[in-house]
């Protein structure tokens, strides 16, 4: 069967992919920049959202309530004064947004900083966007950040293209100053190998079925891969492989009309009954229940 990888979604596709019968009010800048209040769109989300990548950098700041989001294979529970941010093309999904959740959502393309009076290296200047750092961290002074977001919303609604990059730069700089984050996370050999393994899972989940195949691809022994992944994540390499299989299964169930048998074969579970048991064990639902939900 044709491989259906976790899709990369552009802002123009968010309405169909994330929302139920609702079109977000946006400006002409939407593809390059957008900022809004969580309470303005939370009730329109189709939850849980399918795993996807976004073509833009995005940033969440929670001022009340709870939000549960994922990056790759890891779940993050966000509460008041929590931030969650990702660079483009990272796998993400939204599991839950509480009724009392408030805060701010923002996305942008790096090109917004293409201004003669600005010189920005996003990852170097704002390391919370680095894939090496956790995407979730806390803020010490929420009032200052709220005020900056409100100013950014005002200029955004006015479509003031000239000043938006400077307001965004000020906001990100203030977040960096106030963030409770280890911005110098050690990139040891185990962390680097684990990062490469996760990328390989995303890239080759349909063609490589066993841990030995991934170890061969990464030029290490299976035992060394097991040890490094366990030391870095607290999980086994087999657990991460199973989690990626579940992610891809969810995409195939929701976005294709492939049979359960075809999906089972695609992710390395040749017996459909075995796949159904595996899926229910990991998700609490059968494949058909998930597809119909």
LINTADA-V127859 format. One line per field, one symbol per residue. ss: DSSP state (H for helix, E for strand, - for the rest). burial: + if it has 24 or more other ideal C-beta (glycine too) atoms within 12 Angstrom, else -. A space follows every 10 residues. Layout:
# LINTADA-V127859
ss = ???
burial = ???
This chain:
# LINTADA-V127859
ss = -------EE- HHHHHHHHE- ---------- --EEEEEHHH -HHHE----- -EEE--EEEE EEEE--EEEE E--EEEEE-- -EEEEE---- -EEEEEE--- -EEEEEEE-H HHH------- -HHHH-HHH- -----EEEE- -HHHHHHHHH HHHHHHH--- HHHHHHHHHH HHHHHHHHEE --------HH HHHHHHHHHH HHHH------ HHHHHHH--- -HHHHHHHHH HHH---HHHH HHHHHHHHHH HHHHH----H HHHHHH---- -HHHHHHHHH HHH---HHHH HH-
burial = ---++++-++ +--+--+++- ---+-+--++ -+++++++-- ++--++++++ ++++++++++ ++++++++++ ++++-+-++- ++++++++++ +++++-++-- ++++++++++ -++----+-+ -+---+++++ +++++++++- -+--++-++- +++-++---- ---++-++++ ++-+++-++- +--------+ --++++++++ ++-+++-+-- +--++--+-+ -+-+++-++- -++---+--+ ++++++++++ ++++---+-+ -+++-++++- -+--++-++- -++---+--+ +--
